[in-house]
């Protein structure tokens, strides 16, 4: 386990010099089996010990956390102050911030808040040779390519993400309204969802379940539809 950006830098520098493969990991919540592809002379670099929330910046509506901070921990800290990340993937109880960015995560509220790539404001990462690079926490860049999108979703192939800054939003659970409808078939559902989006509505969640999933999630009223 690595405890700081400096440690990540030193370890990667050594591994690069000795041609040792490195596999970054934080919450290990992914289901793709990435660690099963580890080849000879590989080291799993666990960042879960880098688990500090560095700053919650209410004025600029941003939160900065180390890569090993669980999303649920950050979300709970924000909600105590009346804010939210707006990010809620199914892996939320296990996923950690570095892995969410490295895997280009998307959550259930993405219709309203966007995916993780829409939320990341800035980040810190360590390149394979140990060089530490930082993308400043600014909301938009007018000159040159947006380097964030080279790092976001790189799956650990290009760098080790050690720190992330994301947008935050007001948390207003009193405004949440949940509705569910039983439809005749999936095609009808697709057409309805398309019409909702085309007409400009942006519900925070819009999900369509087939009969099997509907029965599993909504046993009290799905009735096999």
N, CA, C and O of each residue as an XYZ file, in Angstrom:
900
protein
N       0.841     -1.190      0.000
C       0.000      0.000      0.000
C       0.878      1.242      0.000
O       1.917      1.301      0.658
N       0.428      2.227     -0.756
C       1.153      3.480     -0.867
C       0.415      4.558     -0.081
O      -0.813      4.636     -0.118
N       1.183      5.397      0.638
C       0.556      6.355      1.537
C       0.606      7.794      1.107
O       0.018      8.648      1.771
N       1.290      8.102      0.012
C       1.408      9.493     -0.418
C       1.809      9.561     -1.883
O       2.251      8.573     -2.469
N       1.648     10.738     -2.459
C       2.087     10.957     -3.838
C       3.591     10.754     -3.955
O       4.073     10.213     -4.950
N       4.332     11.189     -2.936
C       5.787     11.027     -2.950
C       6.167      9.548     -3.009
O       7.078      9.171     -3.747
N       5.479      8.713     -2.239
C       5.763      7.275     -2.275
C       5.448      6.683     -3.644
O       6.218      5.877     -4.167
N       4.322      7.079     -4.221
C       3.969      6.600     -5.559
C       5.053      6.979     -6.551
O       5.443      6.170     -7.393
N       5.541      8.210     -6.451
C       6.585      8.694     -7.357
C       7.860      7.870     -7.228
O       8.442      7.469     -8.236
N       8.298      7.615     -6.003
C       9.534      6.865     -5.786
C       9.397      5.427     -6.276
O      10.306      4.891     -6.910
N       8.254      4.807     -5.979
C       8.046      3.413     -6.379
C       7.991      3.290     -7.901
O       8.610      2.392     -8.471
N       7.255      4.184     -8.562
C       7.154      4.114    -10.019
C       8.493      4.396    -10.688
O       8.816      3.800    -11.716
N       9.265      5.297    -10.111
C      10.593      5.579    -10.655
C      11.470      4.335    -10.599
O      12.169      4.017    -11.561
N      11.432      3.628     -9.464
C      12.207      2.390     -9.306
C      11.715      1.320    -10.275
O      12.517      0.659    -10.936
N      10.406      1.150    -10.359
C       9.845      0.121    -11.225
C      10.146      0.406    -12.695
O      10.409     -0.512    -13.472
N      10.104      1.667    -13.061
C      10.406      2.041    -14.444
C      11.859      1.730    -14.783
O      12.164      1.232    -15.867
N      12.749      2.030    -13.840
C      14.177      1.784    -14.073
C      14.483      0.293    -14.184
O      15.422     -0.103    -14.874
N      13.685     -0.534    -13.502
C      13.932     -1.980    -13.498
C      12.927     -2.748    -14.360
O      12.859     -3.976    -14.311
N      12.152     -2.004    -15.147
C      11.191     -2.606    -16.093
C      10.226     -3.572    -15.405
O      10.012     -4.697    -15.856
N       9.658     -3.099    -14.308
C       8.650     -3.863    -13.572
C       7.275     -3.277    -13.889
O       7.091     -2.061    -13.844
N       6.328     -4.128    -14.204
C       4.975     -3.665    -14.520
C       4.240     -3.253    -13.251
O       4.400     -3.872    -12.199
N       3.432     -2.202    -13.361
C       2.629     -1.744    -12.235
C       1.153     -1.723    -12.581
O       0.771     -1.315    -13.678
N       0.322     -2.163    -11.643
C      -1.129     -2.157    -11.835
C      -1.760     -1.332    -10.714
O      -1.813     -1.794     -9.575
N      -2.242     -0.114    -11.011
C      -2.873      0.711     -9.978
C      -4.199      0.114     -9.515
O      -4.939     -0.481    -10.298
N      -4.482      0.290     -8.214
C      -5.754     -0.177     -7.660
C      -6.140      0.700     -6.480
O      -5.279      1.147     -5.722
N      -7.441      0.944     -6.326
C      -7.918      1.623     -5.118
C      -8.991      0.755     -4.454
O      -8.667     -0.079     -3.609
N     -10.266      0.940     -4.824
C     -11.336      0.206     -4.146
C     -11.554     -1.210     -4.621
O     -12.255     -1.978     -3.962
N     -10.968     -1.578     -5.752
C     -11.099     -2.932     -6.316
C     -12.560     -3.329     -6.528
O     -12.935     -4.485     -6.332
N     -13.381     -2.355     -6.932
C     -14.807     -2.632     -7.129
C     -15.155     -2.986     -8.569
O     -16.289     -3.378     -8.845
N     -14.200     -2.858     -9.497
C     -14.485     -3.153    -10.902
C     -14.762     -4.640    -11.089
O     -14.257     -5.480    -10.344
N     -15.567     -4.948    -12.090
C     -15.955     -6.340    -12.343
C     -15.306     -6.912    -13.596
O     -15.624     -8.031    -13.996
N     -14.400     -6.161    -14.223
C     -13.803     -6.611    -15.481
C     -12.652     -7.591    -15.294
O     -12.165     -8.164    -16.268
N     -12.215     -7.790    -14.060
C     -11.138     -8.742    -13.802
C      -9.776     -8.248    -14.235
O      -8.945     -9.036    -14.687
N      -9.533     -6.936    -14.100
C      -8.265     -6.360    -14.546
C      -7.052     -6.966    -13.873
O      -6.019     -7.154    -14.515
N      -7.159     -7.277    -12.584
C      -6.013     -7.834    -11.865
C      -5.716     -9.267    -12.287
O      -4.628     -9.781    -12.026
N      -6.674     -9.909    -12.934
C      -6.444    -11.277    -13.395
C      -5.542    -11.316    -14.627
O      -5.075    -12.383    -15.024
N      -5.300    -10.163    -15.225
C      -4.453    -10.104    -16.418
C      -3.005     -9.783    -16.070
O      -2.172     -9.609    -16.960
N      -2.705     -9.706    -14.780
C      -1.349     -9.378    -14.349
C      -0.355    -10.398    -14.896
O      -0.556    -11.608    -14.780
N       0.716     -9.889    -15.490
C       1.736    -10.757    -16.064
C       2.927    -10.852    -15.118
O       2.933    -10.243    -14.048
N       3.923    -11.615    -15.518
C       5.114    -11.803    -14.688
C       5.804    -10.469    -14.448
O       5.756     -9.576    -15.294
N       6.445    -10.338    -13.293
C       7.134     -9.106    -12.895
C       6.173     -7.929    -12.815
O       6.450     -6.847    -13.334
N       5.046     -8.155    -12.162
C       4.047     -7.107    -11.979
C       3.820     -6.861    -10.495
O       3.913     -7.775     -9.675
N       3.521     -5.608    -10.166
C       3.235     -5.227     -8.785
C       1.913     -4.467     -8.765
O       1.720     -3.531     -9.541
N       1.002     -4.869     -7.878
C      -0.250     -4.140     -7.692
C       0.016     -2.991     -6.727
O       0.472     -3.211     -5.605
N      -0.266     -1.778     -7.159
C      -0.010     -0.578     -6.364
C      -1.325     -0.112     -5.744
O      -2.149      0.514     -6.410
N      -1.508     -0.421     -4.483
C      -2.770     -0.164     -3.786
C      -2.759      1.241     -3.180
O      -1.925      1.551     -2.330
N      -3.686      2.082     -3.623
C      -3.746      3.459     -3.140
C      -4.804      3.703     -2.090
O      -5.090      4.854     -1.761
N      -5.398      2.639     -1.550
C      -6.510      2.813     -0.617
C      -6.099      3.487      0.692
O      -6.954      3.995      1.417
N      -4.796      3.496      1.003
C      -4.330      4.164      2.226
C      -4.256      5.677      2.060
O      -4.145      6.400      3.050
N      -4.316      6.164      0.826
C      -4.376      7.614      0.587
C      -5.844      8.012      0.652
O      -6.505      8.176     -0.373
N      -6.340      8.165      1.873
C      -7.781      8.237      2.089
C      -8.231      9.505      2.810
O      -9.164      9.468      3.614
N      -7.570     10.623      2.524
C      -7.914     11.877      3.180
C      -8.727     12.790      2.264
O      -8.396     12.971      1.093
N      -9.795     13.359      2.817
C     -10.497     14.442      2.123
C      -9.691     15.707      2.368
O      -9.582     16.160      3.508
N      -9.133     16.274      1.328
C      -8.205     17.394      1.478
C      -8.932     18.707      1.705
O      -8.519     19.508      2.544
N     -10.010     18.935      0.965
C     -10.694     20.225      1.080
C     -12.102     20.130      0.515
O     -12.331     19.503     -0.519
N     -13.036     20.760      1.209
C     -14.375     20.982      0.668
C     -14.533     22.487      0.520
O     -14.671     23.208      1.509
N     -14.513     22.949     -0.711
C     -14.499     24.380     -1.035
C     -15.911     24.807     -1.431
O     -16.315     24.670     -2.585
N     -16.651     25.325     -0.453
C     -18.041     25.706     -0.703
C     -18.121     26.905     -1.643
O     -19.020     26.974     -2.481
N     -17.193     27.849     -1.513
C     -17.241     29.056     -2.346
C     -17.132     28.718     -3.828
O     -17.868     29.259     -4.654
N     -16.202     27.812     -4.160
C     -15.999     27.442     -5.560
C     -16.743     26.167     -5.947
O     -16.639     25.702     -7.082
N     -17.495     25.600     -4.996
C     -18.302     24.400     -5.248
C     -17.440     23.261     -5.782
O     -17.712     22.692     -6.840
N     -16.384     22.943     -5.013
C     -15.461     21.877     -5.388
C     -15.064     21.082     -4.142
O     -15.063     21.608     -3.029
N     -14.732     19.820     -4.345
C     -14.199     18.986     -3.266
C     -12.955     18.275     -3.769
O     -12.945     17.731     -4.874
N     -11.901     18.280     -2.952
C     -10.637     17.641     -3.316
C     -10.371     16.477     -2.369
O     -10.448     16.624     -1.149
N     -10.058     15.321     -2.942
C      -9.838     14.118     -2.134
C      -8.704     13.298     -2.720
O      -8.462     13.326     -3.926
N      -8.006     12.563     -1.850
C      -6.983     11.639     -2.326
C      -7.645     10.455     -3.028
O      -8.845     10.219     -2.892
N      -6.834      9.724     -3.777
C      -7.371      8.658     -4.638
C      -8.065      7.546     -3.874
O      -8.956      6.894     -4.418
N      -7.674      7.312     -2.610
C      -8.237      6.209     -1.850
C      -9.444      6.563     -1.004
O      -9.904      5.741     -0.211
N      -9.962      7.768     -1.157
C     -11.165      8.150     -0.407
C     -12.381      7.448     -1.015
O     -12.659      7.635     -2.199
N     -13.104      6.654     -0.245
C     -14.312      6.024     -0.788
C     -15.337      7.084     -1.182
O     -15.524      8.071     -0.470
N     -15.987      6.879     -2.297
C     -17.007      7.827     -2.745
C     -18.073      8.026     -1.676
O     -18.530      9.148     -1.455
N     -18.468      6.952     -1.017
C     -19.511      7.050     -0.002
C     -19.072      7.918      1.174
O     -19.890      8.636      1.749
N     -17.790      7.862      1.538
C     -17.267      8.695      2.626
C     -17.308     10.163      2.225
O     -17.743     11.008      3.007
N     -16.857     10.473      1.008
C     -16.901     11.855      0.530
C     -18.341     12.344      0.439
O     -18.651     13.467      0.835
N     -19.208     11.502     -0.079
C     -20.620     11.878     -0.221
C     -21.254     12.163      1.138
O     -21.999     13.133      1.275
N     -20.972     11.341      2.135
C     -21.528     11.560      3.474
C     -21.011     12.857      4.082
O     -21.763     13.583      4.732
N     -19.721     13.152      3.872
C     -19.142     14.392      4.392
C     -19.788     15.606      3.735
O     -20.041     16.617      4.390
N     -20.051     15.499      2.453
C     -20.694     16.603      1.736
C     -22.142     16.784      2.178
O     -22.601     17.912      2.359
N     -22.854     15.690      2.349
C     -24.270     15.791      2.712
C     -24.462     16.397      4.096
O     -25.482     17.034      4.360
N     -23.485     16.203      4.982
C     -23.547     16.855      6.293
C     -23.542     18.370      6.154
O     -24.046     19.080      7.025
N     -22.972     18.867      5.057
C     -22.909     20.305      4.796
C     -23.984     20.761      3.814
O     -24.068     21.944      3.486
N     -24.808     19.818      3.343
C     -25.874     20.170      2.419
C     -25.491     20.113      0.959
O     -26.105     20.781      0.127
N     -24.458     19.303      0.630
C     -23.983     19.215     -0.760
C     -23.853     17.757     -1.190
O     -23.984     16.843     -0.376
N     -23.597     17.560     -2.466
C     -23.448     16.209     -3.015
C     -22.500     16.233     -4.208
O     -22.337     17.264     -4.861
N     -21.881     15.099     -4.487
C     -21.091     14.986     -5.722
C     -21.995     14.774     -6.930
O     -21.603     15.065     -8.060
N     -23.195     14.272     -6.698
C     -24.092     13.941     -7.798
C     -23.726     12.643     -8.498
O     -24.329     12.278     -9.507
N     -22.727     11.943     -7.950
C     -22.248     10.719     -8.594
C     -22.689      9.519     -7.766
O     -22.383      9.437     -6.577
N     -23.409      8.584     -8.392
C     -23.950      7.455     -7.639
C     -23.949      6.178     -8.468
O     -25.012      5.700     -8.865
N     -22.761      5.617     -8.738
C     -22.699      4.331     -9.442
C     -23.115      3.203     -8.507
O     -23.174      3.389     -7.292
N     -23.399      2.046     -9.066
C     -23.777      0.904     -8.235
C     -22.632      0.466     -7.328
O     -22.856     -0.187     -6.309
N     -21.411      0.824     -7.699
C     -20.237      0.459     -6.897
C     -19.976      1.448     -5.766
O     -18.941      1.358     -5.105
N     -20.877      2.376     -5.530
C     -20.670      3.456     -4.559
C     -20.186      2.994     -3.185
O     -19.300      3.645     -2.632
N     -20.707      1.914     -2.599
C     -20.226      1.511     -1.273
C     -18.761      1.078     -1.257
O     -18.132      1.097     -0.199
N     -18.205      0.689     -2.409
C     -16.837      0.170     -2.475
C     -15.880      1.083     -3.230
O     -14.702      1.165     -2.883
N     -16.367      1.761     -4.245
C     -15.499      2.507     -5.163
C     -14.794      3.663     -4.470
O     -15.336      4.283     -3.555
N     -13.573      3.941     -4.924
C     -12.786      5.042     -4.394
C     -12.460      6.022     -5.516
O     -12.519      5.673     -6.695
N     -12.115      7.251     -5.138
C     -12.095      8.354     -6.096
C     -11.114      8.149     -7.246
O     -11.443      8.459     -8.391
N      -9.928      7.639     -6.969
C      -8.951      7.443     -8.037
C      -9.436      6.467     -9.086
O      -9.286      6.704    -10.284
N     -10.018      5.367     -8.633
C     -10.523      4.364     -9.559
C     -11.704      4.856    -10.371
O     -11.841      4.505    -11.543
N     -12.562      5.672     -9.759
C     -13.711      6.216    -10.482
C     -13.263      7.048    -11.673
O     -13.850      6.975    -12.753
N     -12.215      7.841    -11.467
C     -11.709      8.687    -12.552
C     -10.944      7.849    -13.572
O     -11.093      8.047    -14.778
N     -10.130      6.919    -13.093
C      -9.316      6.096    -13.997
C     -10.163      5.215    -14.902
O      -9.738      4.867    -16.004
N     -11.365      4.850    -14.443
C     -12.229      3.969    -15.233
C     -13.367      4.719    -15.924
O     -14.256      4.096    -16.505
N     -13.344      6.032    -15.867
C     -14.392      6.871    -16.481
C     -15.780      6.392    -16.026
O     -16.615      5.977    -16.829
N     -15.980      6.465    -14.746
C     -17.206      5.960    -14.135
C     -18.434      6.797    -14.516
O     -18.329      7.982    -14.835
N     -19.583      6.150    -14.473
C     -20.850      6.857    -14.686
C     -21.831      6.376    -13.632
O     -21.781      5.219    -13.216
N     -22.729      7.263    -13.195
C     -23.641      6.927    -12.115
C     -25.098      7.053    -12.509
O     -25.426      7.443    -13.629
N     -25.965      6.717    -11.568
C     -27.399      6.693    -11.840
C     -27.979      8.084    -12.075
O     -29.019      8.210    -12.722
N     -27.329      9.131    -11.563
C     -27.843     10.490    -11.734
C     -27.196     11.222    -12.903
O     -27.239     12.451    -12.971
N     -26.600     10.476    -13.818
C     -25.818     11.098    -14.897
C     -26.667     11.935    -15.840
O     -26.152     12.864    -16.462
N     -27.953     11.630    -15.962
C     -28.810     12.435    -16.829
C     -28.811     13.887    -16.385
O     -28.867     14.794    -17.216
N     -28.749     14.110    -15.087
C     -28.772     15.468    -14.539
C     -27.373     16.026    -14.308
O     -27.086     17.156    -14.704
N     -26.492     15.240    -13.666
C     -25.191     15.752    -13.248
C     -24.058     15.440    -14.223
O     -22.992     16.051    -14.145
N     -24.272     14.507    -15.130
C     -23.200     14.095    -16.028
C     -22.424     12.915    -15.460
O     -22.699     12.447    -14.356
N     -21.455     12.446    -16.228
C     -20.586     11.351    -15.801
C     -19.362     11.925    -15.089
O     -19.245     13.141    -14.940
N     -18.452     11.054    -14.651
C     -17.306     11.529    -13.876
C     -16.453     12.504    -14.672
O     -15.874     13.426    -14.097
N     -16.364     12.315    -16.004
C     -15.553     13.234    -16.808
C     -16.134     14.641    -16.846
O     -15.412     15.600    -17.121
N     -17.435     14.777    -16.571
C     -18.064     16.092    -16.513
C     -17.877     16.737    -15.148
O     -18.078     17.943    -15.002
N     -17.501     15.961    -14.158
C     -17.383     16.444    -12.787
C     -15.961     16.812    -12.394
O     -15.761     17.658    -11.522
N     -14.967     16.186    -13.028
C     -13.573     16.421    -12.638
C     -13.134     17.825    -13.039
O     -13.234     18.213    -14.203
N     -12.650     18.573    -12.068
C     -12.157     19.931    -12.307
C     -10.640     19.925    -12.459
O     -10.096     20.595    -13.337
N      -9.967     19.176    -11.612
C      -8.510     19.079    -11.657
C      -8.064     17.785    -11.019
O      -8.868     17.072    -10.418
N      -6.790     17.479    -11.147
C      -6.279     16.245    -10.546
C      -4.761     16.265    -10.463
O      -4.092     17.103    -11.067
N      -4.248     15.328     -9.707
C      -2.805     15.105     -9.593
C      -2.542     13.664     -9.989
O      -3.294     12.760     -9.625
N      -1.460     13.457    -10.741
C      -1.134     12.104    -11.196
C       0.372     11.935    -11.270
O       1.119     12.907    -11.377
N       0.806     10.682    -11.212
C       2.229     10.353    -11.312
C       2.442      9.532    -12.578
O       1.776      8.519    -12.794
N       3.379      9.979    -13.411
C       3.676      9.278    -14.655
C       4.561      8.065    -14.381
O       5.049      7.884    -13.266
N       4.763      7.241    -15.398
C       5.479      5.974    -15.226
C       6.902      6.153    -14.722
O       7.427      5.273    -14.040
N       7.541      7.283    -15.047
C       8.922      7.504    -14.604
C       9.003      8.181    -13.247
O      10.093      8.521    -12.787
N       7.857      8.380    -12.599
C       7.837      9.003    -11.278
C       7.578     10.489    -11.292
O       7.490     11.104    -10.228
N       7.452     11.088    -12.460
C       7.171     12.520    -12.556
C       5.762     12.817    -12.057
O       4.797     12.181    -12.480
N       5.652     13.785    -11.157
C       4.350     14.192    -10.630
C       3.816     15.347    -11.475
O       4.509     16.342    -11.685
N       2.601     15.212    -11.948
C       1.983     16.265    -12.750
C       0.660     16.664    -12.120
O      -0.037     15.832    -11.541
N       0.322     17.930    -12.234
C      -0.928     18.432    -11.652
C      -1.683     19.266    -12.676
O      -1.113     20.141    -13.328
N      -2.961     18.986    -12.806
C      -3.851     19.795    -13.635
C      -4.632     20.699    -12.691
O      -5.366     20.220    -11.826
N      -4.472     21.998    -12.858
C      -5.040     22.959    -11.920
C      -6.565     22.881    -11.874
O      -7.223     22.467    -12.828
N      -7.096     23.297    -10.726
C      -8.540     23.247    -10.505
C      -9.224     24.471    -11.105
O      -9.624     25.388    -10.388
N      -9.350     24.470    -12.406
C     -10.084     25.537    -13.087
C     -11.226     24.898    -13.878
O     -11.069     23.796    -14.404
N     -12.377     25.581    -13.966
C     -13.555     24.957    -14.573
C     -13.489     24.782    -16.076
O     -14.184     23.932    -16.632
N     -12.658     25.582    -16.747
C     -12.627     25.494    -18.208
C     -11.289     25.988    -18.722
O     -10.658     26.856    -18.118
N     -10.858     25.419    -19.859
C      -9.597     25.811    -20.476
C      -9.872     26.259    -21.904
O     -10.508     25.546    -22.680
N      -9.380     27.459    -22.244
C      -9.665     28.020    -23.564
C      -8.540     27.779    -24.562
O      -8.735     27.943    -25.766
N      -7.363     27.390    -24.072
C      -6.201     27.235    -24.956
C      -5.716     25.789    -24.951
O      -5.491     25.204    -23.891
N      -5.558     25.224    -26.133
C      -4.992     23.883    -26.251
C      -5.961     22.790    -25.853
O      -7.085     23.071    -25.438
N      -5.528     21.533    -25.979
C      -6.391     20.395    -25.626
C      -6.598     20.299    -24.118
O      -5.759     20.751    -23.339
N      -7.695     19.722    -23.722
C      -7.996     19.525    -22.308
C      -7.329     18.226    -21.857
O      -7.831     17.134    -22.123
N      -6.197     18.358    -21.175
C      -5.385     17.205    -20.797
C      -6.114     16.287    -19.820
O      -5.784     15.108    -19.700
N      -7.107     16.839    -19.125
C      -7.863     15.985    -18.195
C      -8.389     14.730    -18.888
O      -8.400     13.644    -18.308
N      -8.822     14.896    -20.132
C      -9.488     13.791    -20.810
C      -8.509     12.773    -21.394
O      -8.921     11.753    -21.947
N      -7.222     13.051    -21.268
C      -6.227     12.020    -21.562
C      -6.054     11.113    -20.343
O      -5.836      9.908    -20.469
N      -6.158     11.725    -19.164
C      -5.964     10.979    -17.918
C      -7.239     10.261    -17.481
O      -7.190      9.111    -17.046
N      -8.380     10.942    -17.597
C      -9.647     10.319    -17.212
C      -9.918      9.115    -18.115
O      -9.941      9.239    -19.340
N     -10.120      7.969    -17.507
C     -10.405      6.759    -18.268
C      -9.179      6.033    -18.792
O      -9.305      5.124    -19.613
N      -7.985      6.423    -18.328
C      -6.770      5.774    -18.863
C      -6.530      4.387    -18.261
O      -5.625      3.672    -18.693
N      -7.344      4.002    -17.258
C      -7.280      2.654    -16.670
C      -5.895      2.304    -16.107
O      -5.533      1.130    -16.028
N      -5.129      3.319    -15.719
C      -3.808      3.055    -15.157
C      -2.725      2.825    -16.180
O      -1.585      2.542    -15.811
N      -3.045      2.939    -17.460
C      -2.055      2.677    -18.510
C      -1.069      3.826    -18.670
O       0.072      3.608    -19.078
N      -1.492      5.045    -18.354
C      -0.649      6.218    -18.588
C      -0.086      6.813    -17.308
O       0.993      7.405    -17.327
N      -0.790      6.669    -16.211
C      -0.356      7.322    -14.974
C      -1.120      6.754    -13.783
O      -2.060      5.973    -13.930
N      -0.685      7.171    -12.606
C      -1.342      6.777    -11.354
C      -1.995      8.027    -10.776
O      -1.298      8.957    -10.370
N      -3.303      8.058    -10.735
C      -4.030      9.221    -10.217
C      -3.973      9.199     -8.693
O      -4.379      8.219     -8.068
N      -3.468     10.282     -8.094
C      -3.302     10.325     -6.642
C      -4.259     11.287     -5.941
O      -4.489     11.172     -4.737
N      -4.813     12.230     -6.691
C      -5.694     13.231     -6.083
C      -6.689     13.719     -7.130
O      -6.359     13.846     -8.309
N      -7.903     13.987     -6.682
C      -8.964     14.388     -7.609
C      -9.752     15.549     -7.010
O     -10.047     15.560     -5.815
N     -10.089     16.520     -7.848
C     -11.005     17.592     -7.457
C     -12.232     17.521     -8.349
O     -12.123     17.518     -9.575
N     -13.406     17.465     -7.720
C     -14.654     17.347     -8.476
C     -15.610     18.482     -8.111
O     -15.494     19.098     -7.052
N     -16.543     18.739     -9.001
C     -17.606     19.700     -8.726
C     -18.523     19.143     -7.638
O     -18.652     17.929     -7.480
N     -19.150     20.038     -6.900
C     -20.187     19.621     -5.962
C     -21.453     20.433     -6.237
O     -21.407     21.486     -6.874
N     -22.575     19.925     -5.746
C     -23.871     20.536     -6.015
C     -24.678     20.591     -4.723
O     -24.406     19.843     -3.784
N     -25.658     21.468     -4.676
C     -26.557     21.505     -3.528
C     -27.327     20.188     -3.445
O     -27.773     19.651     -4.459
N     -27.475     19.684     -2.232
C     -28.214     18.443     -2.004
C     -29.610     18.802     -1.514
O     -29.766     19.360     -0.427
N     -30.623     18.484     -2.311
C     -31.994     18.870     -1.980
C     -32.918     17.652     -2.037
O     -33.741     17.548     -2.946
N     -32.795     16.741     -1.090
C     -33.622     15.523     -1.125
C     -35.111     15.811     -1.026
O     -35.929     15.002     -1.462
N     -35.473     16.962     -0.453
C     -36.894     17.287     -0.332
C     -37.548     17.527     -1.695
O     -38.773     17.514     -1.815
N     -36.717     17.747     -2.721
C     -37.254     17.967     -4.068
C     -37.356     16.678     -4.886
O     -37.825     16.704     -6.024
N     -36.922     15.560     -4.318
C     -36.914     14.302     -5.070
C     -38.311     13.689     -5.149
O     -38.992     13.524     -4.137
N     -38.713     13.363     -6.350
C     -39.975     12.665     -6.589
C     -39.677     11.419     -7.413
O     -38.996     11.504     -8.435
N     -40.168     10.283     -6.990
C     -39.885      9.023     -7.674
C     -41.178      8.447     -8.261
O     -42.187      8.306     -7.571
N     -41.116      8.124     -9.538
C     -42.269      7.542    -10.220
C     -41.835      6.293    -10.979
O     -40.731      6.243    -11.520
N     -42.698      5.295    -11.017
C     -42.439      4.099    -11.800
C     -43.680      3.722    -12.590
O     -44.803      3.850    -12.102
N     -43.472      3.263    -13.800
C     -44.595      2.915    -14.665
C     -44.368      1.538    -15.274
O     -43.243      1.185    -15.627
N     -45.430      0.770    -15.395
C     -45.368     -0.530    -16.058
C     -45.743     -0.339    -17.520
O     -46.798      0.215    -17.827
N     -44.886     -0.796    -18.417
C     -45.101     -0.645    -19.856
C     -45.294     -2.015    -20.499
O     -44.965     -3.045    -19.911
N     -45.823     -2.006    -21.694
C     -46.113     -3.260    -22.379
C     -44.850     -3.989    -22.837
O     -44.770     -5.215    -22.767
N     -43.863     -3.217    -23.308
C     -42.652     -3.846    -23.834
C     -41.499     -2.853    -23.815
O     -41.696     -1.667    -23.550
N     -40.289     -3.344    -24.097
C     -39.089     -2.514    -24.062
C     -39.124     -1.425    -25.136
O     -38.688     -0.300    -24.891
N     -39.634     -1.748    -26.307
C     -39.669     -0.764    -27.391
C     -40.470      0.468    -26.990
O     -40.071      1.597    -27.276
N     -41.592      0.248    -26.330
C     -42.391      1.376    -25.843
C     -41.575      2.224    -24.878
O     -41.620      3.453    -24.928
N     -40.831      1.560    -24.001
C     -39.987      2.273    -23.046
C     -38.918      3.103    -23.723
O     -38.693      4.254    -23.350
N     -38.249      2.523    -24.727
C     -37.227      3.267    -25.469
C     -37.822      4.527    -26.088
O     -37.232      5.604    -26.009
N     -38.985      4.385    -26.698
C     -39.614      5.523    -27.369
C     -40.001      6.617    -26.383
O     -39.850      7.804    -26.673
N     -40.499      6.218    -25.223
C     -40.885      7.199    -24.206
C     -39.663      7.943    -23.678
O     -39.682      9.168    -23.565
N     -38.591      7.201    -23.353
C     -37.378      7.845    -22.849
C     -36.785      8.788    -23.888
O     -36.336      9.882    -23.549
N     -36.781      8.377    -25.133
C     -36.260      9.243    -26.194
C     -37.069     10.535    -26.266
O     -36.498     11.620    -26.375
N     -38.382     10.425    -26.206
C     -39.232     11.612    -26.299
C     -38.995     12.551    -25.124
O     -38.965     13.770    -25.296
N     -38.828     11.990    -23.939
C     -38.551     12.811    -22.754
C     -37.285     13.632    -22.955
O     -37.277     14.836    -22.695
N     -36.206     12.986    -23.421
C     -34.930     13.674    -23.595
C     -34.979     14.679    -24.748
O     -34.450     15.785    -24.632
N     -35.609     14.298    -25.852
C     -35.695     15.191    -27.008
C     -36.476     16.458    -26.656
O     -36.172     17.540    -27.160
N     -37.473     16.319    -25.797
C     -38.281     17.474    -25.411
C     -37.576     18.368    -24.393
O     -38.107     19.410    -24.010
N     -36.376     17.963    -23.951
C     -35.578     18.828    -23.088
C     -35.714     18.582    -21.604
O     -35.163     19.342    -20.809
N     -36.428     17.546    -21.205
C     -36.541     17.237    -19.784
C     -35.279     16.511    -19.318
O     -34.705     15.713    -20.060
N     -34.855     16.788    -18.095
C     -33.649     16.166    -17.565
C     -33.899     15.595    -16.172
O     -33.461     16.173    -15.178
N     -34.590     14.480    -16.096
C     -34.748     13.833    -14.787
C     -33.395     13.339    -14.292
O     -32.547     12.932    -15.087
N     -33.196     13.376    -12.984
C     -31.896     12.938    -12.458
C     -31.662     11.454    -12.721
O     -30.523     11.029    -12.913
N     -32.730     10.669    -12.730
C     -32.634      9.244    -13.055
C     -33.703      8.904    -14.088
O     -34.863      9.290    -13.941
N     -33.315      8.193    -15.117
C     -34.273      7.680    -16.097
C     -33.815      6.282    -16.480
O     -32.851      6.130    -17.230
N     -34.491      5.267    -15.978
C     -34.048      3.894    -16.194
C     -35.192      3.047    -16.731
O     -36.352      3.225    -16.359
N     -34.836      2.126    -17.612
C     -35.799      1.196    -18.195
C     -35.375     -0.225    -17.845
O     -34.250     -0.627    -18.142
N     -36.261     -0.985    -17.219
C     -35.967     -2.356    -16.809
C     -36.758     -3.334    -17.673
O     -37.924     -3.096    -17.990
N     -36.115     -4.429    -18.044
C     -36.874     -5.487    -18.713
C     -37.672     -6.250    -17.649
O     -37.567     -5.965    -16.457
N     -38.464     -7.217    -18.099
C     -39.360     -7.914    -17.172
C     -38.601     -8.599    -16.038
O     -39.046     -8.588    -14.890
N     -37.454     -9.196    -16.364
C     -36.685     -9.922    -15.338
C     -36.139     -8.969    -14.283
O     -36.293     -9.205    -13.085
N     -35.491     -7.880    -14.739
C     -34.951     -6.906    -13.787
C     -36.068     -6.226    -13.009
O     -35.941     -5.988    -11.807
N     -37.158     -5.915    -13.693
C     -38.276     -5.264    -13.025
C     -38.828     -6.104    -11.894
O     -39.165     -5.581    -10.832
N     -38.921     -7.393    -12.115
C     -39.418     -8.298    -11.078
C     -38.463     -8.354     -9.890
O     -38.899     -8.433     -8.741
N     -37.154     -8.313    -10.169
C     -36.154     -8.376     -9.096
C     -36.141     -7.101     -8.259
O     -36.003     -7.159     -7.037
N     -36.286     -5.942     -8.918
C     -36.160     -4.668     -8.215
C     -37.486     -4.148     -7.657
O     -37.508     -3.423     -6.663
N     -38.576     -4.520     -8.298
C     -39.871     -3.955     -7.911
C     -40.911     -5.068     -7.768
O     -41.939     -5.072     -8.445
N     -40.622     -5.992     -6.888
C     -41.487     -7.167     -6.724
C     -42.898     -6.788     -6.274
O     -43.843     -7.538     -6.514
N     -43.049     -5.630     -5.623
C     -44.344     -5.264     -5.067
C     -45.344     -4.801     -6.125
O     -46.543     -4.745     -5.851
N     -44.865     -4.462     -7.349
C     -45.848     -4.053     -8.347
C     -45.513     -4.449     -9.786
O     -46.345     -4.264    -10.674
N     -44.316     -4.989    -10.039
C     -43.906     -5.265    -11.421
C     -44.783     -6.325    -12.083
O     -45.134     -6.189    -13.255
N     -45.139     -7.366    -11.355
C     -46.034     -8.407    -11.868
C     -45.554     -9.000    -13.190
O     -46.356     -9.280    -14.080
N     -44.220     -9.190    -13.314
C     -43.665     -9.846    -14.490
C     -43.635     -9.004    -15.742
O     -43.439     -9.537    -16.835
N     -43.826     -7.681    -15.614
C     -43.814     -6.802    -16.793
C     -42.615     -5.871    -16.747
O     -42.431     -5.056    -17.652
